[in-house]
Amino acid sequence: MNCEVCYRHCNIREGGTGFCGVRTCKDGKIISTNYGKITAAALDPIEKKPLHMFMSGSMIFSIGSYGCNLRCPFCQNSDISWGREVKSFENRTQIITPEEIVAKAIELKSKGNVGIAFTYNEPLIGYEFVRDTARLAKEKDLVTVLVTNGTASEKVANEITPYIDAMNIDIKAFSGRFYKDLINGDFGMVKDFINSSVKSCHVELTNLIIPGENDSEDEVRELSKWIHFLEIKEGKKIPLHITRFFPTFHMTDRGATSVDKIYRLVEVASENLEYVFAGNV
């Protein structure tokens, strides 16, 4: 059976697993093995997602599972996203229901919580849990936030966007080469996902600047022009976060992005955008 979550369209045999490590075929149907299996949970400032222009100053109950459909060598959550450790989560995490997640979010209102954020790993490879939990959260007047790499099909977007209030979408670079050669992704699918998401909810974008890979002024300028076009088309502002890279995981062959470089690229993006923020500085 072919999985329809992302561009890979993995052909998954009965009992097998797709590229993401999460999608499987059971009784002739493609399902997720990580439904309700939470590996990380925290009450975070909403700015940590990062969202700077949506309910600023709020706290949000943030949850994550395991697995990912990209292979970023600079992954900051590799222990739950991809690698040898990920498969072991399948049998050592307990299932938590959407109802239990929502109940916990309501309980945390006393500590300033406004809702639920789906984050840490790639939430959309297990979109069914996101959909079911977010739908229930909206019934309880909770805010819903999605932090995603945007590598998801129109089908998945249509399933979840009616229940999401805000997203931070990680646009890794403004380059098809970067997506194909460095992270095993699909640039076109990410752009399409951003296009559709901007129509339905508040969207902020994050661009991690990696020395020697996506740090040219020309590339950031082209990215900001594209975002500005979307702003005009949809009649809304789309904040951009220009974020500093630190060596990690499989990418320790270069130093951290210089602070001066980040601030310069913020200036470049600001030629076209009103709201540009420097991250990790």
N, C-alpha and C positions, 0 to 999 in steps of 0.2 A: 504494500500500500504506500502511496505517496503522501508525505506530510505537506501541509499547505501553510505552515507558519511563516517560512521565509523563502528566499530565492533559491535555496539549495534543493527544495522539493525532494528530500531524502526518500529513497525507496526502502522502506523498513519492512523486513520480513517478520513473521509472527514471533514474538518474544525478543526481537532485536531492538537496537537503539539507534537513533539518529545521531548526526554529528554533534548536536548540542549536549548529548548525554542524558537527555530527559524524555524526549518523545519516543514512544514505543508502539508496537502493534499488538493489540490484544483482542482476540475473537474477531479479527478482521477489521478492527477500527483503530485509528491512531488516537492515542491518549497521552497524557503527561504522567510520568511516574513521580513527580514531585508535588502533586496536588496537596496543599496543606502542610507540606514538610518545611518547617521554618528553621533555618540555620542561624539567623541573626535577627535580633529585635532590640530596638532602643528608642528612647524618647529624645528626638533631636531638634535643635533649632531648625526652622524651615529653611533658613539661609544656607544650611549645610548641604542641601540637595543638589546644586544650589538654586534657590529661588529668591531673588532680591526684590521682585516687584509683585509678589503675590503673598498677601497676609504676612508681611514683614513683621518680625518680632514674635511670631507664634512658635509653638512647639508642635511637633507632629510625630505620631507613633509610626516608626519606620521598621519594616519587616523585609526579609529576603529569604530566598530558598537556595538552590544550587543549580549549576549548569549555565552554559552560555553558547550562543551560536556564532560568536566571533572568536578569534585567537590572537588577541592583542599581547605582544610580548612584554608590554609595560603595564599589564593588569595589576591593579592595586588590591584586588580581592581574589587572587588566583586560587586560594585555598577552597573557595566555594564556587568559583566560576569555571575553571578548567585545570586539568592536571590529574595526577594519580589519586589525589585525595577525594575528588568529587564523587566518584562512583560509590565510595563507602557510605556516603550520606543516605543512599537509598534505603539502607537497612538499619541505620542507627538514629533516625529522626522519627519522632512521633507525629502523627497527623493531628493538626489543629484545624478545626472547622472555621469557615467564614463567620459563623455566629459567635464563636469564642474570640476571634480576632476583634470583631466589632464590639463585643462586650468589654474587652480589655481597653479598647480605644475610648469607650464611654467612661470607664473607670478612671482613666488617666486625664479626663477633663479637669479634675481637681488640681492637676499639676500643669495646667495650661494647654493641654492637648486640644487640637482642633480637628484631627482626623487621622487618616492612614496614608502612609507613603509606601509604595512598592518599589524596592530599591536593592542595593548591594550586589546581587547577581543580575542577570538579565531577566526581568519579570515576564516578558512576553513569550518566552518559550513554554511557560506554563500559564498562558493567558486565561485559561478556564477559571483558575483560582482567583486571578485578578478580577475578572468579570464578575464572578459570583460574590466576592467579598465587597467589591466597590459598589455593586448594585444594592447590597444590603446596607452598606454604609450610608449611601445616599438616602435611603428610607429613614435612617436615624439622624439625618441632618449633619453628617460628618463630611468634612472636606476630604477629597481623594486626590492623591498626587502620584504620578508615574515618573520614574527615572529610568531611562531606556537608551539603548544604542540605536533605536529606530529601524532595526533590520527586521521588519515584519511586513506581512502582506496586507493588501487592502481588506481581505476577509477578516484578519485579526483586528485591524484598526476599527472596522465597523462593529466588531463585537464589544470592544472595550471603551471607545471614545464617548458613548452616551453617558458613561458613569464616571468620567474623569474630569476634575476641575482644572488641573494644571499639570504640565509636564516640563521636565528638563530633559532635552534630547541631546545626546553626546554626538556632535558631528566631528568625527575624528580628524578630518582634513577636508580640504576642498579639492580633492584629487582622486580620480579613479585609480591611478597607479598605487597610491597609498593604500586604498581599500583592498585592492586585489593582491598586491605583493607583500604588504606588511601585516595585515590583520585578517586576511582571508574573508573579506566582506564584499558588499555590493553597494557602490556609491549611489547608483540610480535609485535603488529601493529606499535608501535613507532619505534622499531628497523627496521622493514621493510621499513617504511617511510624514515628513515635516510639513509638506504642503497640505496634506489632509488634516493633520492635527491642529494646525493654526486656525483652520476653519471652525473647530469645535470647542477649543478651550484655550486658556492662557498657556503660552509656550515660551520657554527660555532655552537658549542653546549654549552648550559648552564646547570649547575648542581647546584641547590640551596641546600646548606648543612643545614639540620635541626637536631639540637641536639637530639640524641636518636633514630633517624629514619633512616638516610642514611649517617651517618658521620664516619663510620668505615674506617680505612685505607685499609682493605681488599676489601671493596666494591669499593672504588675509584680506587684502583689498578686494579681490574677486569674491571672496566669501561674504564680505560685508555688503557688496553691491547686490548680490543675490538675495540676501536677507532683506535689504531695503526694498527690493522689488516686491517681495512677499508682503512687506508692511503696507506698501501702497495698494496692492491688489486686495488685501483683506481689511484694510482700514484699521490696523492695530499695531502697536509697538511690539517688537520681538527683541528682548534684551539678549546680549551676547556676553558670555564669560570667557575671557582670554586667560588660560590657566597655565601655571608653571609646572613643568615636568620635573620629577625627581627620579634618579636611577632606581629601578626595582625589577623584581622577577627575572625575566630573560633579557632585559635591556639595561645592563650595567656597564655598557661599553662607552658611555659618554656621561658628562657631568649634567647637573641640573641646569635648566634654562636660566639665563641671567635675569635678574630683576629688571635691569635696564631694557632688555629685549622685550619683556612683557609689557612694560609701560610704553615702549615705542609702538608695539603692535596695537595696543589700546588706542593710541593716537591715530594710527592708520585706519583702524576700523571705525573710529569716530568721524572720519571724513564722510561716511555714509549713514551712520547710525547714531541715534540720540543716546541710547543706553548701552554702554560698554563697560564691563567690570573686570578688574584685574583679580585673578584668583591665585591662592597659594603664595602670596608675596608678603 
